[in-house]
Amino acid sequence: MDISLELNSLNCQIKDHSNAPIIGFCIDKDCKEANKFFCSECIFDVHSQHRLIKIKELSNLIQVKYKDYKQSLENEKKLIEVYEKNELNQKQKIEQLKKDVFKEIENKINNFLNELKHKYDELNNINAKDFTNLKEYEDFFMGNAAPIQKPDLSKLSEICLNIYRDTNNKNIKETPKSDINRLEKPVLPVSPKKSNFNLDNFNKAFDSFLKEQLSSTLKYINENFFNTPDNFFTNQQKFQWCESTYSGYDFFYELTHNKTKGTKILSNGTMTVLRAKEKLENNYKYNIKFKVGLKSGGDFDLGIGTEKCGDSCWLRTKESICISNIGIMNLDINMDNSIRLKDNDIIDIEISTENNKKYFKGTINDKLVCVLDFDLNDVYIMAAMRNNSNYIEVLKYEVSPI
């Protein structure tokens, strides 16, 4: 949409101005006219001595704002698409979490009930008694309501012997033949093992156990899954340079500004690497804005690379991509030596780690300088400097899932 064409086609509506074409717009704060557009006649009439701008200036201003508006709509559309794309996936994850949690709770309950049944069985066995022989003893006498004249003493003897044996369990011993006529001292009954089981105490302990399990489950879910929406949708993440070396060399930098600025202070004249604290994760988009301090001159690299760059001492290797003072370096190949870092340059780098679609896009002072595909794994944001007092500072660091 060309706003300038629409404004250039307007004509003055003031009587006696002969329908003259509009040539400008009044921006005077003291202007009382409702119609701010003016023609060549208006300059000497209703807008005399007012602050005016040409229609072309107004058109350009509106055009810029309109582009911003269209870009805002496009960004909003993309955001909605991303949300809709991920919404189903997030719901599936939540449903799976519910299934996993309930399954785990069910398994714990079943295990607990099995242990509880086993404990009940043990208690029942301890307290169980066999009264079969006593029942026979009772039946023997109850079956003869009248006084027994000639009871079957053999049968009664058998019943009594069984009762005696049951009472004494295995403590009854066979009488030696030499002492057959000696009356054996009766063995006292062995009392069954006494249980200290108390049902009321158990129920209280069981209720306490369930509350503890519920509390620990909810705590785990809250801490590990259900963060606030702000934690999910914010893209302003924390960035830090690594505060110690990760190679066989000493650390040559001073970290300031919450470890977002690294200034070289040691080993002047020797190229050394500064690496981000955290590795880039897969399936994320990173947008980072840097400020380069190159007042001392010398070699300077900024980009991404694997830890092998630490021993190489710079980012001009087969394990790295960088923007440097000698050009754009891609896996040790200079892609464009006309692009060179300078002091106070503002560098914007966009990195995508989406599977099979990884790319590195670099911009210097709002000018796009490179878009490079890459297939490196386990990469970090890195910088390398030769001279002391040079620095690299992270001004913005945004991360969003793909």
C-alpha positions in Angstrom: 0.0 0.0 0.0 1.5 3.3 -1.1 0.3 6.0 1.3 2.0 8.8 -0.7 -0.1 8.2 -3.8 -3.3 8.6 -1.8 -2.2 11.8 -0.2 -0.8 13.3 -3.4 -4.3 12.8 -5.0 -6.0 15.1 -2.5 -7.4 18.6 -3.5 -8.1 21.6 -1.4 -11.8 21.9 -0.3 -11.7 25.6 0.6 -13.9 27.8 -1.5 -12.1 30.1 -4.0 -9.0 28.0 -3.9 -10.0 26.5 -7.2 -9.7 22.9 -6.1 -5.9 23.2 -6.0 -3.9 20.2 -5.2 -2.8 19.6 -1.6 0.9 20.2 -1.2 1.5 20.0 2.6 0.3 19.5 6.2 0.1 22.0 9.1 1.8 20.8 12.3 1.6 24.2 14.1 0.5 23.7 17.7 -1.5 26.9 17.6 -3.4 26.1 14.4 -7.2 26.3 15.0 -8.2 24.9 11.6 -9.9 21.5 11.6 -8.5 20.8 8.2 -4.7 20.7 8.5 -4.0 20.0 4.8 -3.1 23.0 2.7 -2.7 24.1 -0.9 -0.5 26.9 -2.3 -3.4 29.4 -1.6 -3.7 28.3 2.1 -0.1 29.3 2.8 -1.1 32.9 2.4 -4.6 32.5 3.9 -5.7 30.1 6.7 -2.2 28.7 7.4 -0.2 31.9 7.1 2.9 31.9 9.2 2.2 28.3 10.5 4.7 25.5 10.9 4.2 23.4 7.8 5.7 20.2 6.3 5.5 19.0 2.7 3.0 16.3 1.8 5.9 14.0 0.9 7.3 14.2 4.4 4.0 13.3 5.9 3.7 10.5 3.4 7.1 9.1 4.3 6.3 9.3 8.0 3.0 7.5 7.6 4.6 5.0 5.3 7.2 4.1 8.0 4.5 3.8 10.7 2.4 1.7 8.4 5.3 -0.7 7.8 5.7 -1.0 11.6 2.0 -1.6 11.8 2.1 -4.3 9.2 5.1 -5.9 10.8 3.4 -5.9 14.1 0.4 -7.7 12.6 2.7 -10.2 11.0 4.5 -10.8 14.3 1.2 -11.3 16.0 0.1 -13.7 13.3 3.3 -15.7 13.7 2.9 -15.7 17.5 -0.6 -17.1 17.2 0.6 -19.8 14.8 3.4 -20.8 17.2 0.9 -20.9 20.1 -1.6 -23.0 18.1 1.2 -25.3 17.0 2.4 -25.9 20.5 -0.9 -25.9 22.3 -1.8 -29.4 21.3 1.6 -30.7 22.1 1.5 -29.1 25.6 -2.0 -30.5 26.2 -0.7 -34.0 25.2 2.2 -33.6 27.7 -0.1 -32.6 30.5 -2.4 -35.6 29.7 0.6 -37.9 29.7 1.7 -36.4 33.0 -1.7 -37.1 34.5 -1.5 -40.7 33.4 2.0 -41.1 34.7 1.2 -39.5 38.1 -2.0 -41.6 38.5 -0.2 -44.7 37.4 2.6 -44.1 39.9 0.2 -43.4 42.7 -1.8 -46.6 41.7 1.4 -48.7 41.8 2.3 -47.3 45.2 -1.2 -47.9 46.6 -1.2 -51.5 45.2 2.3 -52.2 46.7 1.1 -50.7 50.0 -2.1 -52.8 50.1 -0.1 -55.9 49.3 2.3 -55.2 52.2 -0.7 -54.4 54.4 -2.3 -57.7 53.5 0.9 -59.6 54.2 1.1 -57.9 57.6 -2.5 -58.8 58.4 -1.8 -62.4 57.5 1.2 -62.5 59.8 -0.9 -61.1 62.7 -3.7 -63.6 62.0 -1.2 -66.5 62.0 0.2 -65.4 65.3 -3.2 -65.2 66.9 -4.8 -68.2 65.2 -5.7 -71.2 67.3 -7.0 -74.7 66.4 -10.0 -75.6 68.6 -10.9 -78.9 66.8 -9.9 -81.2 69.6 -11.7 -79.1 72.2 -14.8 -79.3 70.1 -14.6 -83.1 70.2 -14.1 -82.9 73.9 -17.3 -80.8 74.2 -19.2 -83.2 71.9 -18.1 -86.2 73.9 -19.8 -85.0 77.1 -22.6 -83.1 75.5 -23.6 -86.3 73.6 -24.4 -88.0 76.9 -26.8 -85.9 78.8 -27.4 -88.5 81.5 -24.5 -89.4 83.9 -22.0 -91.5 82.1 -21.8 -95.0 83.7 -19.3 -96.5 81.4 -17.7 -93.8 79.2 -15.4 -94.8 76.4 -12.2 -93.9 78.2 -10.1 -94.9 75.2 -11.8 -92.3 73.0 -11.6 -89.7 75.8 -7.9 -90.5 76.3 -7.3 -89.9 72.6 -9.1 -86.6 72.7 -7.2 -85.4 75.8 -3.9 -86.5 74.4 -4.5 -84.5 71.3 -5.4 -81.4 73.4 -2.3 -81.9 75.4 -0.1 -82.1 72.3 -1.8 -79.1 70.7 -1.3 -77.1 73.9 2.3 -78.0 74.2 3.0 -77.9 70.5 6.2 -79.7 69.9 7.5 -79.4 73.4 6.1 -82.9 74.4 8.9 -85.4 74.5 8.8 -89.1 74.2 9.2 -90.8 77.6 12.3 -93.0 77.7 11.6 -96.7 78.2 13.7 -96.9 81.3 11.4 -94.3 82.9 8.1 -95.7 81.6 6.6 -96.0 85.0 7.7 -92.4 86.0 5.0 -89.8 85.8 6.1 -87.0 83.5 5.8 -83.5 84.8 3.3 -81.8 82.6 4.8 -79.2 80.3 3.2 -75.8 80.7 1.3 -74.5 77.7 3.3 -72.2 75.4 1.6 -68.8 75.1 1.3 -67.6 71.6 3.5 -64.6 70.6 1.7 -61.5 71.8 1.1 -58.8 69.2 1.4 -55.1 70.0 -0.8 -54.2 67.0 -3.2 -51.4 67.7 -5.9 -50.7 65.0 -6.5 -47.1 66.1 -2.8 -46.3 66.0 -2.5 -47.9 62.6 -5.4 -45.9 61.2 -3.8 -42.6 62.4 -0.5 -43.6 61.0 -2.1 -44.5 57.7 -4.0 -41.2 57.4 -0.7 -39.4 58.1 1.0 -41.5 55.4 -1.6 -40.6 52.8 -1.3 -36.9 53.6 2.5 -37.0 53.3 2.2 -38.8 49.9 -0.3 -36.3 48.6 1.8 -33.3 49.8 5.0 -34.7 48.3 3.3 -35.5 45.0 1.8 -32.0 44.7 5.1 -30.4 45.6 6.9 -32.3 42.9 4.3 -31.4 40.3 4.4 -27.7 41.2 8.2 -27.5 41.3 8.8 -29.5 38.1 5.9 -28.9 35.8 3.3 -26.3 36.7 5.4 -23.1 36.6 3.7 -19.8 36.2 2.8 -18.8 32.6 5.4 -16.0 32.9 8.1 -18.6 33.2 6.9 -20.3 30.1 6.5 -17.4 27.8 9.3 -15.0 28.8 12.2 -14.9 26.3 14.4 -12.7 28.4 16.9 -15.2 29.7 20.0 -14.8 31.7 23.4 -14.8 29.9 26.8 -15.2 31.5 30.3 -15.6 30.2 32.1 -18.6 31.7 34.2 -17.2 34.7 37.0 -19.8 34.3 38.9 -21.4 31.5 37.7 -24.7 29.9 41.0 -25.5 28.2 44.5 -26.1 29.4 45.2 -22.4 29.6 44.8 -19.7 32.3 41.8 -17.3 32.3 42.7 -14.0 30.7 39.5 -11.9 31.2 37.8 -9.8 33.7 34.0 -10.3 33.9 31.8 -7.4 34.8 28.1 -6.2 34.4 26.8 -9.4 36.0 29.2 -11.4 33.9 27.8 -10.2 30.6 30.9 -8.2 29.7 34.3 -9.8 29.3 37.4 -7.6 29.0 40.8 -9.0 28.2 43.4 -8.1 30.9 46.1 -10.7 30.5 48.4 -12.2 27.8 48.5 -9.2 25.5 49.3 -10.1 22.0 48.2 -13.7 22.3 44.8 -14.8 20.9 42.6 -16.3 23.6 39.0 -17.6 23.7 36.1 -16.4 26.0 33.2 -18.9 26.1 29.5 -18.6 27.3 28.7 -20.4 30.5 25.8 -22.4 29.0 25.7 -24.5 25.8 23.1 -23.8 23.1 20.2 -26.2 23.4 18.5 -27.9 20.5 15.3 -26.6 18.9 15.6 -23.1 20.2 16.1 -19.7 18.6 18.6 -17.3 20.1 18.8 -13.6 19.5 21.8 -11.9 20.9 23.0 -8.2 20.7 26.7 -7.5 21.3 28.8 -4.5 21.6 32.4 -4.8 20.4 35.3 -3.0 22.1 38.2 -3.0 19.7 40.0 0.2 20.7 43.3 -1.7 21.0 43.1 -3.2 17.6 44.3 -6.7 16.7 42.4 -9.9 15.9 38.9 -10.2 17.2 36.4 -13.1 16.6 32.7 -13.3 17.6 30.5 -16.3 16.9 29.8 -19.9 17.9 32.0 -23.0 18.2 32.7 -26.2 20.0 35.0 -26.6 23.0 37.8 -27.6 20.6 38.2 -23.9 19.9 39.6 -23.4 23.3 42.8 -25.2 22.4 42.9 -23.5 19.0 42.7 -20.1 20.7 40.4 -18.5 18.2 37.3 -19.2 16.1 38.8 -19.6 12.7 38.6 -23.4 12.8 36.6 -26.2 11.3 34.6 -26.3 14.5 33.3 -22.7 14.5 31.6 -19.8 12.7 32.5 -16.2 13.4 32.4 -12.6 12.3 36.0 -11.2 12.7 38.2 -8.3 11.9 39.3 -10.1 8.7 35.9 -11.3 7.4 33.1 -13.8 7.8 34.7 -17.2 8.8 32.7 -20.4 8.2 34.4 -23.6 9.2 37.9 -22.1 8.6 36.9 -20.6 5.2 36.8 -16.8 4.8 33.4 -16.2 3.1 33.7 -12.4 2.8 36.8 -10.5 3.7 35.1 -7.2 3.0 33.2 -7.4 6.3 35.5 -6.4 9.2 34.7 -5.8 12.9 35.5 -2.3 14.2 35.5 -0.6 17.6 32.0 0.1 19.0 30.2 -2.1 16.4 26.8 -3.4 17.4 26.4 -7.0 16.4 23.1 -8.8 16.2 23.3 -12.6 15.9 20.3 -14.9 15.3 21.0 -18.6 15.8 18.5 -21.4 15.2 19.3 -24.9 16.6 16.3 -26.6 15.1 17.1 -30.1 13.9 18.2 -30.2 10.3 17.5 -26.4 10.0 20.4 -24.9 12.0 21.6 -21.5 10.8 23.7 -18.5 11.9 22.6 -15.0 10.9 24.8 -12.0 11.5 24.0 -8.2 11.4 26.5 -5.4 11.9 25.0 -2.0 12.8 21.6 -3.0 11.4 23.2 -4.3 8.2 22.8 -8.0 7.3 26.2 -9.5 6.6 25.7 -13.3 6.6 23.3 -16.2 6.8 25.1 -19.5 7.1 23.7 -23.0 7.6 25.7 -25.3 9.9 25.7 -28.8 11.3 27.8 -28.4 14.4 26.7 -30.0 17.7 27.4 -29.0 21.3 28.2 -25.4 20.4 28.7 -22.3 22.6 28.6 -18.6 22.0 32.2 -17.5 21.9 34.6 -14.6 21.4 38.3 -14.4 20.9 40.7 -11.4 21.3 44.4 -10.7 20.9 45.0 -7.5 22.7 44.3 -6.3 26.2 41.5 -3.8 27.0 39.4 -5.1 24.1 36.0 -6.4 25.2 32.8 -8.0 24.2 29.5 -7.1 26.0 26.1 -8.8 25.7 23.4 -6.1 25.5 20.4 -8.4 24.8 19.9 -12.1 25.1 16.5 -13.7 24.1 15.7 -17.3 23.8 12.5 -18.9 22.4 11.5 -22.5 21.7 10.9 -23.6 18.1 
